[in-house]
Amino acid sequence: MITEALILIIANHLGWPFGYTAMAALMMVGITATLFAMEPKRVAPAGGSNAATAPLTTVRGLVDAIANRSSSSSARTDRWRC
């Protein structure tokens, strides 16, 4: 909503062509940052599981991804309970 309000203010003061050009330039900042961002390095799983090596296109890889995701998320929530 902020961007919509901002473009209306810019368009009111400077005109629509400048407003859309300014918004396109601001969007290019985010697009450029996304394209040049580095992927994080993979770390071997702690339990000796092969979930990081099994591709998601196999049944084993899909099950490992779902099982590891749900077990790790419950472990994170248990850690914060009092």
C-alpha positions in Angstrom: 0.0 0.0 0.0 2.9 2.3 0.6 4.1 2.0 -3.0 0.7 2.7 -4.3 0.4 5.8 -2.1 3.9 6.9 -3.1 3.2 6.6 -6.8 0.0 8.6 -6.4 1.9 11.4 -4.6 4.7 11.4 -7.2 2.2 11.4 -10.1 0.3 14.3 -8.5 3.4 16.4 -8.2 5.5 15.3 -11.1 3.3 13.5 -13.5 2.5 9.8 -14.3 5.5 9.2 -16.7 8.0 10.2 -14.0 6.1 8.3 -11.3 6.2 5.0 -13.3 9.8 5.6 -14.3 10.7 6.1 -10.6 8.8 3.0 -9.5 10.5 0.9 -12.3 13.9 2.2 -11.2 13.2 1.2 -7.6 12.0 -2.3 -8.7 15.2 -2.8 -10.6 17.1 -2.4 -7.4 15.4 -5.4 -5.9 15.6 -7.4 -9.2 19.3 -6.7 -9.5 19.9 -7.7 -5.9 18.0 -10.9 -6.4 20.0 -11.8 -9.5 23.4 -11.2 -7.9 22.6 -12.8 -4.5 24.8 -15.8 -3.7 23.2 -19.1 -2.7 24.0 -20.2 0.8 26.4 -23.1 1.2 24.9 -26.5 2.0 25.8 -28.0 5.3 25.6 -31.8 5.9 22.6 -32.8 8.0 23.4 -33.5 11.7 21.7 -36.9 11.9 23.5 -38.5 9.0 20.4 -38.4 6.9 20.7 -38.3 3.2 17.8 -35.8 2.8 20.3 -33.2 1.4 21.4 -35.6 -1.3 18.2 -37.4 -2.3 16.5 -35.4 -5.1 12.9 -34.2 -4.6 11.8 -36.0 -7.8 12.2 -39.3 -6.0 9.7 -40.6 -3.5 12.4 -41.0 -0.9 13.6 -37.4 -1.4 10.1 -36.0 -1.1 9.3 -38.0 2.0 12.7 -37.0 3.6 12.1 -33.3 2.8 8.6 -33.3 4.3 9.6 -35.4 7.4 12.7 -33.3 8.1 10.8 -30.1 7.6 8.1 -31.0 10.1 10.4 -32.5 12.7 12.8 -29.5 12.6 9.9 -27.0 12.9 8.5 -28.8 15.9 11.9 -28.9 17.5 12.2 -25.1 17.0 8.8 -24.5 18.6 9.6 -26.8 21.6 12.8 -24.9 22.3 10.8 -21.7 23.0 8.1 -23.2 25.2 8.3 -22.5 28.9 
